[in-house]
């Protein structure tokens, strides 16, 4: 059995047993993965997802190439978002000879735990050209809110008012203390 060396230059992609550009651990993984998958009777497909938080929502974007929209399920249970589906293996004829069989297929389940601040009533999902986009909005209370600052010299505090011009001792700033008249008896 010959090994395929993976190289960045397409002109160098040739059958090779040795040489630069091959990873022995990757070769062992490629050799053993089909064996273990066949023994277990299942083969799993692990789609990649990007998860991003914006000011007002959480966005999940997953690549699901070769999967029909009818084979994808998106559900929300409490604060757990679950995305599952299945990609069917293409039919292979008995007489065909494959030199590489790298495309994965099978079922998958991805579960994401979300914070408590989600608006579960307004979640939406779109599936376009093999890309799944799920938008989970945040509750309005969780969004930042700008507090208006009020300015002024006098601020009301109940029935009493405090003036910024009054000094701690009851004197107006800049006023000079007057000497007390002593009572001569």
C-alpha positions in Angstrom: 0.0 0.0 0.0 1.4 3.4 -0.9 1.0 6.5 1.1 0.0 9.9 -0.3 2.3 12.7 0.7 0.5 15.9 1.3 2.3 18.9 0.0 1.4 22.5 -0.7 2.7 22.3 -4.3 0.2 20.4 -6.4 3.0 19.4 -8.9 4.6 17.4 -6.0 1.5 15.4 -5.0 2.8 12.0 -5.9 2.7 8.6 -4.3 5.5 8.4 -1.8 6.7 6.2 1.1 9.2 8.7 2.5 10.3 12.2 2.2 9.6 15.6 3.6 6.0 16.8 3.9 4.4 13.9 5.6 3.6 13.5 9.3 3.8 10.0 10.7 1.1 10.7 13.3 -1.3 12.0 10.6 -0.6 8.8 8.6 -1.3 6.6 11.6 -4.5 8.5 12.2 -5.6 8.1 8.6 -4.9 4.4 8.7 -6.6 3.6 12.0 -9.6 5.9 11.9 -11.5 4.0 9.3 -10.7 0.7 11.1 -12.1 1.9 14.4 -15.1 3.6 12.7 -16.0 0.3 10.9 -15.6 -1.7 14.2 -18.0 0.6 16.0 -20.4 0.7 13.0 -20.7 4.5 13.1 -18.9 7.3 11.6 -19.3 10.9 12.9 -19.2 14.2 11.2 -18.0 17.1 13.2 -19.0 20.5 11.6 -17.1 23.6 12.6 -18.8 26.5 14.3 -17.9 30.1 15.0 -19.5 31.6 18.1 -19.6 35.4 18.6 -21.1 37.7 21.1 -22.3 41.1 19.9 -23.8 44.0 21.9 -27.3 42.6 21.5 -27.0 38.9 20.6 -25.0 35.7 20.4 -24.3 34.5 16.8 -23.6 30.8 15.8 -22.3 30.2 12.3 -21.6 26.6 11.2 -20.4 25.1 8.0 -22.6 22.2 7.0 -21.6 21.3 3.4 -23.5 18.6 1.7 -26.3 18.6 4.2 -29.9 19.2 3.3 -31.9 21.8 5.3 -34.4 19.0 6.1 -31.6 17.0 7.8 -30.7 19.8 10.3 -32.5 20.4 13.6 -32.0 23.4 15.9 -33.6 23.5 19.3 -33.4 25.5 22.5 -34.2 24.0 25.9 -33.7 26.5 28.7 -30.3 28.0 28.0 -29.0 25.0 26.0 -28.8 25.4 22.2 -28.6 22.1 20.4 -27.8 21.7 16.7 -27.9 18.3 15.2 -28.1 16.7 11.8 -26.8 14.1 9.5 -24.8 13.9 6.2 -25.4 10.8 4.2 -22.5 8.9 2.6 -22.4 8.8 -1.1 -23.2 5.5 -2.7 -20.1 3.6 -3.8 -20.2 0.9 -6.4 -18.6 -2.5 -5.8 -16.1 -2.2 -8.6 -14.8 1.3 -7.8 -11.4 1.7 -6.3 -10.7 4.6 -4.0 -7.2 5.8 -3.3 -8.4 8.2 -0.6 -11.6 8.3 1.4 -11.3 11.5 3.5 -14.7 13.1 3.5 -16.6 12.5 6.7 -20.2 11.7 7.0 -22.7 10.6 9.6 -24.7 12.2 12.3 -23.6 15.0 14.6 -24.8 16.9 17.7 -23.4 20.1 19.0 -24.7 21.6 22.3 -23.9 25.1 23.5 -24.7 26.4 27.0 -25.8 30.1 26.9 -25.9 32.7 29.6 -29.2 33.4 31.4 -29.7 36.8 29.6 -31.1 35.3 26.4 -34.5 36.2 24.8 -35.6 32.6 23.9 -38.8 33.8 22.2 -37.0 35.6 19.4 -34.3 33.1 18.3 -34.0 32.7 14.5 -32.0 30.4 12.2 -31.1 30.6 8.5 -29.6 27.9 6.3 -28.1 29.2 3.1 -25.6 27.5 0.8 -24.5 25.0 3.4 -24.0 27.6 6.1 -26.2 27.6 9.2 -26.6 31.0 11.0 -28.4 31.0 14.4 -29.0 34.4 16.2 -29.9 34.3 19.9 -30.9 37.8 21.0 -30.2 39.1 24.5 -33.0 40.3 26.8 -33.4 44.1 26.7 -32.5 44.4 30.3 -29.1 42.9 29.7 -28.1 45.5 27.2 -26.0 48.5 28.4 -28.1 51.6 29.1 -26.7 55.1 29.1 -27.6 57.1 32.3 -28.1 60.8 31.8 -26.0 63.0 34.1 -27.7 66.1 35.4 -25.7 69.2 36.3 -26.6 72.1 38.5 -25.5 74.1 41.5 -28.4 73.2 43.7 -29.6 69.7 44.2 -32.8 68.8 46.0 -32.6 66.3 48.8 -36.1 65.9 50.2 -37.4 69.1 51.7 -34.0 70.5 52.4 -31.7 72.0 49.8 -27.9 72.3 50.0 -26.2 75.1 48.2 -22.8 74.7 46.8 -22.0 78.3 47.9 -22.4 77.5 51.6 -19.3 76.7 53.5 -19.2 74.1 56.2 -19.2 76.7 58.9 -22.1 78.5 57.4 -20.0 81.2 55.8 -20.0 82.2 52.2 -16.6 81.4 50.6 -14.4 84.5 50.4 -16.2 86.2 53.2 -14.1 87.5 56.0 -14.8 86.6 59.6 -15.9 89.6 61.6 -14.5 89.9 65.0 -17.0 89.5 67.7 -17.7 92.5 69.9 -17.0 91.9 73.4 -19.4 93.1 75.8 -17.9 95.5 78.3 -19.6 95.7 81.4 
